[in-house]
Amino acid sequence: MTRLILVMGVSGCGKTTLGALLAERIGGTYIEGDDHHPPENKIKMGNGIPLVDDDRWPWFDALIAISREALSEGVDVVLTCSALKQSYRDYLLRDFPDAVVLFLEGDFATIKQRMDEREHEYMTSTLLESQFATLEEPEEGERVLRLRNDVPPRVLVDTVVDWLT
């Protein structure tokens, strides 16, 4: 059985690192959600303007299509996407009944420092406050695993692999 594994959380929390390492470890396909934003979304965010829901739906549709295609190849798919609201997660995962969510959480100050120290095509720490304000944390459960981003990435991958099996 193949499944979609959504790695979610605010920008700068470590989704890309965890997602890439996890996909490599399980022999899955890695999809970096940020790579599939339309150019107009990247321009808005690059100018420090938070996206609104109307900006997100076409992006989510693209991620759904890409994920569906990758799953058809018979391997698990690890998708990184902020998916900050429950409604976003519901929309993204509605066609994937076996999907699981990895919520990578951390504190504002640490994540802001990480963002200020990195180079990113368009996402700067100026948008981090709006990300935290928008965040609706998922409840941990059968299909949701909460992880702290102050744990070394390889340890997080071990935790996730144990949880998945």
N, C-alpha and C positions, 0 to 999 in steps of 0.2 A: 504494500500500500504506500503510495506516495502522498506527501502532504505539503501544504504551504506553511512555512514557519515565518511569521511576521516579527521582525525585531523593531520595536517602537520606542519612542521617547523623544525628548526635546533635542534640538540641534546641538551638536557638540558633546552628547553624552557617551559616545563611543559605539554607536550602531554599526558604522561601517567596519570598524575593526572586528567587532564580535561577529557580524554577519559573514564577512569574508573568511575568518578563521573557522567558523562553524561549518560553512558550506564545504570548505576544503576537507575538514575532518570527517564529515559524513558522506563525502563524495556527491554532494548536491550541486545545484546551480545557484549561483549568487546573483541577485538583482539589486543594484543600488538605485533606490527610488529617485534620488536627486538627479541621476543621469537622464531621467525621462520627463523632467519638468519642461513645459513649453517655453520658448524663449521669452515670451512676455512675463511669465512668472519669475524667471531668473532676473529680468530687468527690474521688476518691482522690488524683489527681495534685495538685490544689489544696491538699490536706492534706499534701503531701510524701510520699505513699505510692507507691512505684513499682508499675506494673502488673505482673501476672503473666501467664503465657501464656493462661490461661483468660479473662482480661479482653480479650485482643487478638484472639482468633479471630473473635468476632462483628463486631468493628470491621473486620478484614481482609475478611470476607465482604461487608460493606457497601461497602468500597472496590472490591472486585472487581466487584460488581453495577453500581456507579456508573460505573466505568471501561468496562465492557462496553457499557453504554447509550450513553455518550459516543462510544466508538469506532464504534458503529453509525451515527453521523451522518457518517462518512467523513472525519474529521480526526484528526490525531495528538492524543494525550492526554498531558499532563504531570501526573503525580501526585506530590505530596510526601508522604512518609511516612518515619518514622525507620527502619523495617525493619532493625533493628540486627543481627539474627541471620540467618545463611544460611537457616535453616529458615523464617523469616518471608518472606524474599525468594522462596524456592522456592514457598511457599504462595500468595503474592500473584501471582506471575507464571506459575503453572503452566498457565493457560488462554490465555496470551499468548506464543506461540512467537517472535514478532518483537520482544519487549520488550527494552529496553536499560536499563542502570542507570547513573546518574550519582552517584558517591560524593563528597559534599562533606565534606572533612576539614579539621580545624584543631586547634590545641592547646587544652588544657583552660583555661588562664588567660585566653586571648583570648576564648574562647566564654563563659566564666563572666562576664567583664566585660560583654560584649554583653548577656547575659541579665539582669544586674543593672541595666542601664541602660534596659531596655525594659519595656513593660507587656504582659502576656499574660493571657489569661482564666484560666489555671490552671497553666501550666508555669513553675516558678521554678527558679533555679539550684541549689536544694537537691537536685534530682533528677539533676543533671548527672553527679555521680560515679557513680551507678548506671547511667547511660546509657553512659558510657565503659567501665565494667566489663562491661557486656552486649555491647558492640560487637564483632562479628566482621567485620573488614574484608574486603570482597570483593577478589579478585585482579583487577587490570586485565587486560583482554583484548578479544576481539572484541565482546562485549556489555556491557563495563563500562569506564567512563571515570572515573578518579580526578581530582578537582579540588581545589585548595587554596582555602580560603575567605578567604585574605588577598589574593586577586586581585580587582580591581574587578569587580562583577557583570556589567557590559556586556562586559568582556573575556572573562569566563567564557562568556557567551552566544555570543560569536564563536567561541570554542574548541569549544563543543558543536556549533554549527551546522556548522562545518568537519568535525568528527568524524562527524556524522550523514550528511553527503553524500559 
